[in-house]
Amino acid sequence: MSTQTNRNSKTRKLKDLDSKPETRNPDMLERPEPSWNCPVARASALLSGVQSRSARSNMSPKLKKGQLVSFDFMVSTMLYFTVFLLAYSLSLSFINGFYSNYRNDLQHATAAYAADKLFTAGEVSWTNKSINDIGDIGILKSYGMLDTLKVGVFTNYTLQNPTRMKYLLGAGAYSMKFEVRNSSNHILYSAGDLLNMSNTSLRYVDVIRRYGVLGNQPVRVDIFIWD
């Protein structure tokens, strides 16, 4: 009887153990995947992504700093070259203008010197010498009075050897033309290099004009110098 009672008691204990729920560690439980249909889950995931990107951005401050330095360097370099090119352009313009003015002044001084030299009497009896033996040339008989013989010989010698005549007048580096006109503007004498005033390639032409008397009529003597 006692033995049967003990068996029944053990059987009830085993049944009670089988019916008792299994106890697990909460950390060992599998967490369900978040459902994207849930607004809270979506907001949580987006917040986690923003925080992750912010963390990555904060981890690379040197890259941003390097980018800013590169941009500043490029801007300063461009500014430097702009200022340099502007200064170079202004300097070149100033030099060209200075050189052009210098050339014009030198040409004008040469034309004035040639006219002053021509409006003298020249050396004695230079009209009787060969063109290569002449040392000093002039076309005046006296002050304001032109010598017809000297004007004619100078014209002929200039037609024969214009280089030699320009050298005697100190204008060897330039082109030169000589003209004598009367009061009616008719050309009485003309010699020298061909001058076409309509030629657009002419940089600058100096004209020195002097007046005198040739024979019994007033005349105008023009000396053209150009390069």
C-alpha positions in Angstrom: 0.0 0.0 0.0 2.8 2.4 1.0 4.7 1.4 -2.1 1.8 2.2 -4.4 1.4 5.6 -2.8 5.0 6.5 -3.3 4.8 5.6 -7.0 1.8 7.7 -7.5 3.6 10.6 -5.7 6.6 10.3 -8.1 4.4 10.2 -11.1 2.6 13.4 -10.1 6.0 15.2 -9.6 7.1 14.2 -13.1 3.9 15.4 -14.6 4.3 18.7 -12.8 7.8 19.1 -14.1 6.7 18.4 -17.7 3.9 20.9 -17.5 6.2 23.7 -16.0 7.2 26.3 -18.6 10.9 26.5 -19.7 12.8 29.4 -18.2 15.5 31.1 -20.5 18.0 33.9 -20.1 16.6 37.1 -21.5 19.9 37.9 -23.2 19.7 34.6 -25.0 16.3 35.3 -26.5 16.3 36.1 -30.2 15.0 39.6 -30.9 12.6 39.9 -33.8 13.7 41.9 -36.8 12.2 45.4 -37.0 9.2 45.7 -39.2 9.4 48.5 -41.7 5.7 48.8 -41.6 6.1 50.2 -38.1 6.6 54.0 -38.1 8.6 53.8 -34.9 11.0 51.2 -36.4 11.5 53.4 -39.5 12.3 56.5 -37.4 14.7 54.5 -35.3 16.6 53.2 -38.3 16.8 56.6 -39.9 18.1 58.2 -36.7 20.7 55.5 -36.4 21.9 56.2 -40.0 22.2 59.9 -39.4 24.1 59.3 -36.2 26.4 56.9 -38.1 27.1 59.5 -40.9 27.7 62.2 -38.3 30.2 60.0 -36.5 32.1 59.3 -39.8 32.1 63.0 -40.6 33.5 63.9 -37.2 36.2 61.3 -37.6 37.8 63.1 -40.6 38.3 66.7 -39.7 41.7 66.8 -41.4 40.2 66.1 -44.8 37.9 69.1 -44.6 40.7 71.3 -43.4 43.0 70.2 -46.2 40.2 70.9 -48.7 39.8 74.5 -47.4 43.6 75.1 -47.5 43.7 73.9 -51.1 40.9 76.2 -52.1 42.5 79.2 -50.4 45.8 78.4 -52.1 44.2 78.3 -55.5 42.4 81.6 -55.0 45.6 83.3 -53.8 47.6 81.8 -56.7 45.0 83.1 -59.2 45.0 86.5 -57.6 48.8 86.6 -57.7 49.0 85.7 -61.4 46.2 88.2 -62.2 48.2 91.0 -60.5 51.4 89.9 -62.2 49.9 89.9 -65.7 48.3 93.3 -65.2 51.6 94.7 -64.0 53.4 93.1 -66.9 50.9 94.5 -69.4 51.1 98.0 -68.0 54.9 97.8 -68.0 55.0 96.6 -71.6 52.6 99.3 -72.7 54.7 101.9 -71.0 57.9 100.6 -72.5 56.4 100.5 -76.0 55.1 104.1 -75.6 58.4 105.3 -74.4 60.3 103.6 -77.2 57.8 105.0 -79.8 58.2 108.5 -78.5 62.0 108.1 -78.4 62.0 107.0 -82.1 59.7 109.9 -83.1 61.9 112.4 -81.3 65.1 111.0 -82.8 63.6 111.1 -86.3 62.4 114.7 -85.8 65.8 115.7 -84.6 67.4 114.1 -87.6 65.1 115.9 -90.0 65.8 119.2 -88.4 69.5 118.6 -88.5 69.4 117.7 -92.2 67.4 120.8 -93.0 69.8 123.1 -91.0 72.8 121.5 -92.8 71.2 121.8 -96.2 70.4 125.5 -95.6 74.0 126.5 -95.5 76.5 127.4 -98.3 78.4 124.2 -97.8 82.1 124.0 -98.5 83.7 126.1 -101.1 83.2 124.9 -104.7 81.6 121.7 -103.7 79.7 121.6 -106.9 82.9 121.1 -108.8 83.8 117.9 -106.8 82.8 114.4 -107.4 80.1 113.0 -105.2 82.5 111.0 -103.1 84.9 113.9 -102.5 82.3 116.2 -101.0 82.7 116.8 -97.3 80.1 119.5 -96.6 77.1 120.3 -98.7 74.6 123.3 -98.8 72.3 125.0 -101.3 72.5 128.7 -100.1 74.3 131.5 -101.8 73.6 133.8 -98.9 71.1 134.0 -96.0 67.7 133.3 -97.4 68.9 133.2 -101.0 69.2 129.8 -102.8 71.9 129.1 -105.3 70.4 127.8 -108.6 73.6 125.9 -109.4 73.9 124.3 -106.0 70.2 123.3 -106.0 70.6 121.7 -109.4 73.8 119.8 -108.5 72.3 118.6 -105.2 69.2 117.3 -107.0 71.3 115.5 -109.6 73.7 113.9 -107.0 70.7 112.8 -105.0 69.2 111.1 -108.0 72.5 109.4 -108.7 73.5 108.4 -105.2 70.8 109.1 -102.6 72.6 107.1 -99.9 75.7 109.4 -100.1 73.6 112.5 -100.0 71.7 111.3 -96.9 75.0 110.5 -95.3 76.2 114.0 -95.9 73.1 115.4 -94.3 73.3 113.1 -91.3 70.2 111.1 -92.3 71.8 107.9 -93.4 69.5 105.7 -91.3 66.3 107.1 -92.8 64.5 107.5 -96.1 64.6 111.0 -97.4 63.0 113.1 -100.1 63.8 116.7 -101.2 61.4 119.1 -103.0 61.4 122.7 -104.1 58.1 124.3 -105.0 57.2 127.8 -106.2 54.4 130.0 -104.9 52.0 128.3 -107.2 52.9 125.0 -105.5 54.5 123.6 -108.7 57.5 121.4 -108.2 60.7 122.9 -109.5 63.1 120.3 -108.1 62.5 116.9 -106.6 64.8 114.0 -105.7 65.2 111.2 -103.1 63.4 108.1 -102.1 59.9 107.3 -103.3 57.3 108.6 -100.8 53.7 107.5 -101.0 51.8 109.3 -98.3 48.8 107.0 -98.8 50.8 104.0 -97.8 49.4 102.8 -94.5 52.6 101.1 -93.5 54.3 104.4 -93.0 54.8 104.8 -89.3 55.6 108.5 -89.1 56.9 111.1 -91.6 58.7 114.3 -90.5 58.5 117.3 -92.8 60.8 120.2 -92.3 59.8 123.2 -94.4 62.0 126.2 -95.1 61.4 129.3 -97.3 63.8 131.3 -99.5 64.3 133.0 -102.8 65.4 131.1 -105.9 66.2 133.4 -108.8 63.6 136.1 -108.5 60.7 134.0 -107.1 59.9 132.9 -103.5 60.1 129.1 -103.1 59.4 126.5 -100.4 61.8 123.7 -99.6 60.5 120.5 -98.1 62.6 117.8 -96.6 60.8 114.5 -95.8 62.4 112.0 -93.4 60.8 108.7 -92.4 61.9 105.1 -91.5 
